[in-house]
Amino acid sequence: MQIDKLEQSLRPAEREKPPYPAKYITMANGQKLVVHQAVREDVPVLLEAVRPLIGVAKDFYDIVAARLYAELLGWYRFRVKDEYCLVGTIDGEIVGIVNGREVNADVGMSYHTMAIRQGLRIGAQLFAAKMEYHLDFLGEQEVWIVAESPNGFKRWMIEYELEARPQTWHELGGVPTYVLTQALWQKHKGAKCGGRRPVSDELLQTARQMILPQTYAQLPGWRR
């Protein structure tokens, strides 16, 4: 597709980043959660997965879904610099999404963590995978994090013992910024970050089917 000069001027320069190597986690029910990196061409189906949750007020799904939708669309339309997205699938079905971006070589910006299927700690596994990408694979020294729900605050700020840094303002606003440093990551990742590599070709091929979620009805406050 040819891009005219005006459109090109609107697009931020992107730094080439190392990919996130896919992994799988065997869940408590025996199913395998595959965590893999989405590409820009995956965004339309991810938007379809997120859209129904914009109307779910319980547990702040509405604001998380609305913001995640906008962030993914911004990435798709080349309006966000150095964004990435990781997807969790079980038997090819999308069960969770996380995203963020690289600020510079030393700092990562965590955006959102959304678990679509509950009861298996999928959100916790995906958040840990996101931190793994920032701190182990991108080699950053810290990740800036905010929470938009009490559950998020307990899961991230308290469980990871994040460093409060109120003088630093996160792009999402809201609660003052908390930071996961390399030292804190090394302390907690053994207990928080699971998974095995490599993922077999068959399992990865299934994961990349990106089937729309079938389990919205089990979310609190869901209304068709």
NORPE-V94665 format. One record per residue. N is the residue number from 1. RES is the residue in one letter. PHI is phi in radians with two decimals (none if undefined). BURIAL is I if it has 24 or more other C-alpha atoms within 12 Angstrom, else O. Layout:
# NORPE-V94665
n-><N:N>
res-><RES:RES>
phi-><PHI:PHI>
burial-><BURIAL:BURIAL>
This chain:
# NORPE-V94665
n-><1:2:3:4:5:6:7:8:9:10:11:12:13:14:15:16:17:18:19:20:21:22:23:24:25:26:27:28:29:30:31:32:33:34:35:36:37:38:39:40:41:42:43:44:45:46:47:48:49:50:51:52:53:54:55:56:57:58:59:60:61:62:63:64:65:66:67:68:69:70:71:72:73:74:75:76:77:78:79:80:81:82:83:84:85:86:87:88:89:90:91:92:93:94:95:96:97:98:99:100:101:102:103:104:105:106:107:108:109:110:111:112:113:114:115:116:117:118:119:120:121:122:123:124:125:126:127:128:129:130:131:132:133:134:135:136:137:138:139:140:141:142:143:144:145:146:147:148:149:150:151:152:153:154:155:156:157:158:159:160:161:162:163:164:165:166:167:168:169:170:171:172:173:174:175:176:177:178:179:180:181:182:183:184:185:186:187:188:189:190:191:192:193:194:195:196:197:198:199:200:201:202:203:204:205:206:207:208:209:210:211:212:213:214:215:216:217:218:219:220:221:222:223:224>
res-><M:Q:I:D:K:L:E:Q:S:L:R:P:A:E:R:E:K:P:P:Y:P:A:K:Y:I:T:M:A:N:G:Q:K:L:V:V:H:Q:A:V:R:E:D:V:P:V:L:L:E:A:V:R:P:L:I:G:V:A:K:D:F:Y:D:I:V:A:A:R:L:Y:A:E:L:L:G:W:Y:R:F:R:V:K:D:E:Y:C:L:V:G:T:I:D:G:E:I:V:G:I:V:N:G:R:E:V:N:A:D:V:G:M:S:Y:H:T:M:A:I:R:Q:G:L:R:I:G:A:Q:L:F:A:A:K:M:E:Y:H:L:D:F:L:G:E:Q:E:V:W:I:V:A:E:S:P:N:G:F:K:R:W:M:I:E:Y:E:L:E:A:R:P:Q:T:W:H:E:L:G:G:V:P:T:Y:V:L:T:Q:A:L:W:Q:K:H:K:G:A:K:C:G:G:R:R:P:V:S:D:E:L:L:Q:T:A:R:Q:M:I:L:P:Q:T:Y:A:Q:L:P:G:W:R:R>
phi-><none:-1.36:-2.05:-1.30:-1.13:-1.16:-1.09:-1.06:-1.20:-1.50:-1.61:-1.24:-1.15:-2.03:-1.55:-1.21:-2.01:-1.13:-1.28:-1.51:-1.29:-1.01:-2.51:-2.26:-2.23:-1.43:-1.40:-1.06:-1.58:1.59:-1.29:-1.83:-1.54:-1.78:-1.88:-2.47:-1.53:-1.39:-1.95:-0.97:-1.18:-1.40:-1.00:-0.95:-1.27:-1.16:-1.08:-1.13:-1.23:-1.46:-0.92:-1.09:-1.52:-1.12:-1.66:-1.72:-1.37:-1.03:1.00:1.11:-1.05:-1.09:-1.25:-1.12:-1.14:-1.10:-1.24:-1.08:-1.02:-1.13:-1.16:-1.13:-1.14:-1.07:-1.13:-1.05:-1.60:1.07:-2.10:-2.25:-1.52:0.99:-1.48:-2.47:-2.56:-1.96:-2.13:-1.84:-2.26:-2.19:0.92:1.49:-1.50:-1.21:-2.07:-3.04:-2.47:-2.32:-2.64:-3.14:-2.67:-1.62:-1.38:-2.74:-1.10:-1.90:-2.23:-1.95:-2.03:-1.38:-1.70:-2.34:-2.25:-2.22:-1.72:-1.56:-1.82:-1.77:1.64:-2.11:1.03:-1.11:-1.04:-1.12:-1.18:-1.25:-1.07:-1.09:-1.11:-1.11:-1.14:-1.04:-1.09:-1.07:-1.62:-1.73:-1.70:-1.48:1.28:-1.30:-1.66:-2.82:-2.22:-1.57:-2.41:-2.26:-2.13:-2.02:-2.53:-1.02:-1.08:-1.08:-1.07:-1.14:-1.20:-1.72:-1.12:-1.43:-1.16:-1.61:0.94:-1.10:-1.42:-1.26:-2.43:-1.11:-1.35:-1.79:-1.83:-1.36:-1.05:-1.47:1.22:1.31:-0.98:-0.91:-1.17:-2.07:-2.26:-1.70:-1.59:-1.01:-1.11:-1.17:-1.10:-1.09:-1.21:-1.86:-1.15:-1.05:-1.58:-1.76:-1.89:-1.81:2.10:-2.23:-2.33:-1.43:-1.59:-1.10:-1.00:-1.12:-1.17:-1.22:-1.10:-1.12:-1.05:-1.40:-1.17:0.92:-1.30:-1.09:-1.02:-1.91:-2.13:-1.00:-1.08:-1.51:-1.38:-1.10:1.42:-1.16:-2.32:-1.15>
burial-><O:O:O:O:O:O:O:O:O:O:O:O:O:O:O:O:O:O:O:I:I:I:I:I:I:O:O:O:O:O:O:I:I:I:I:I:I:I:O:I:O:I:I:O:I:I:I:O:I:I:I:I:I:I:O:I:O:O:I:I:I:I:I:I:I:I:I:I:I:I:I:I:I:I:I:I:O:I:O:I:I:I:I:I:I:I:I:I:I:I:I:I:I:I:I:I:I:I:I:I:I:I:I:O:O:O:I:I:I:I:I:I:I:I:I:I:I:O:O:O:I:I:I:I:I:I:I:I:I:I:I:I:I:I:I:I:O:I:O:I:I:I:I:I:I:I:I:I:I:O:O:I:I:O:I:I:I:O:O:I:O:I:I:I:O:O:O:O:O:I:O:I:O:O:I:I:I:I:I:I:I:I:O:I:I:O:O:O:I:O:O:I:I:I:I:O:O:O:I:O:O:O:I:I:O:I:I:I:I:I:I:I:I:O:I:I:O:O:I:O:O:O:O:O>
